[in-house]
Amino acid sequence: MKVFVPTPLRSYTGQQACVEAQGATVAELLADLDWRYPGIRFRMIDEQDAVRPHIRIFVNAEQVRDLGAPLRPADEVQILQALSGG
């Protein structure tokens, strides 16, 4: 399925904005992304297996918070990352 990657995480994907990954759940998809692009999962998921506060994951334009949420091969996943600074 297509996964849209935010600019701050594109250093992991070779600057690709859209990559392919597989998984029956969001957790499996993120594990597949991490296998293809080592280190990317840790930037989105914390040590307690929760989505980091500055990350939002959308499946077909609906926000998903549960890593066990099911996915279908035709789904589109968009990862958004809030920016902060001062």
C-alpha positions, -999 to +999 in steps of 0.1 A: +000+000+000+011+036-004+025+054+026+030+092+024+061+102+045+064+137+060+095+158+050+113+154+084+113+116+080+123+115+044+160+112+053+151+075+061+134+069+028+161+084+005+140+116+002+110+097-012+076+113-003+057+081-011+068+046-004+053+011-005+048-011+026+027-040+036+009-051+067-025-063+080-025-037+108-009-003+114+017-020+137+027-045+109+029-017+084+052+003+107+073-028+112+076-033+075+086+003+070+113-001+097+126-032+079+128-013+046+139+020+062+158+011+094+152+036+123+120+052+109+096+034+133+114+048+164+108+083+152+070+076+152+065+051+180+079+054+216+093+028+239+058+020+252+045+012+217+024+044+215+023+069+187+045+098+197+026+130+206+039+150+175+029+122+150-005+116+134-013+086+113-042+087+088-057+058+069-078+069+040-080+104+055-092+091+090-069+095+120-059+062+136-045+060+171-047+022+176-017+003+162-039-027+159-062-010+134-067-032+104-055-023+069-064-034+034-039-036+005-057-007-013-055+017+018-035+049+017-016+058+048-004+093+055+020+101+083+021+137+096+046+152+119+040+185+138+068+209+137+078+230+167+104+256+174+109+291+186 
